[in-house]
Amino acid sequence: MSDPIIAVEHVTRSVTDSTGTLTILHDIDFRLLARQSTAIVGASGSGKSTLLALIAGLDKPSSGTVRIGGVDIFALDEDQRAGLRARQLGFVFQSFQLLGHLSALENVMLPLELLGRRDARERATAMLLRVGLGERLHRYPRTLSGGEQQRVALARAFVVEPAVLLADEPTGSLDHATGETVMALMFEMNRESGTTLVLVTHDRGIAARCDRQLHIEAGRLTERVA
């Protein structure tokens, strides 16, 4: 069996304040293979977005660890984790997270420029053409529809050819028809690029399109469907 590209190893996440300790995730343990698409499914407040943040190294577990490509990301310092994210991870968020003072083209060029790619403009232009925004290259986010903004976000995520794409409720800010279009594009691009997709959603219809589903209930992994 192939080595996992993502290994979540007995991860627990707790927070403590004046009222006591709240455990958000309880001993979460699973492995994901390269090129596999996985949906993390659960109700609001179940801990699925916290789990995604831990996989990305944007939050730290109280116990346990996460390995990306065999690397224990919490054995790295923050700068090293940021470097790993830049090289290996792509992100798509519910709220798009585009920089308002940059055009669509500039938003997609940015991660390439941070990696020192000299062909940033050419690659970003080609990716925006791929998502159907060839006539929107120089438009700013405020002048784009929600669906167009999410397509810019997809282009930005895929342009660095990440090993792993993390998507947190990517259709949450879109109407149903637009969301369907964006998800079809995401799955198509994911197949083309051979990326490992980890998708947080409460939509079981979207989850059913993935190779595998992980269900979280009150911070516990309750079901695995391969």
PyMOL commands that set and color helices and strands:
alter all, ss='L'
color gray80, all
select helices_A, chain A and resi 48-55+73-75+78-88+104-114+120-130+141-143+146-158+176-193+204-207
alter helices_A, ss='H'
color red, helices_A
select strands_A, chain A and resi 6-17+20-32+37-41+63-68+71-72+89-93+164-168+196-201+212-217+220-225
alter strands_A, ss='S'
color yellow, strands_A
deselect
rebuild
show_as cartoon
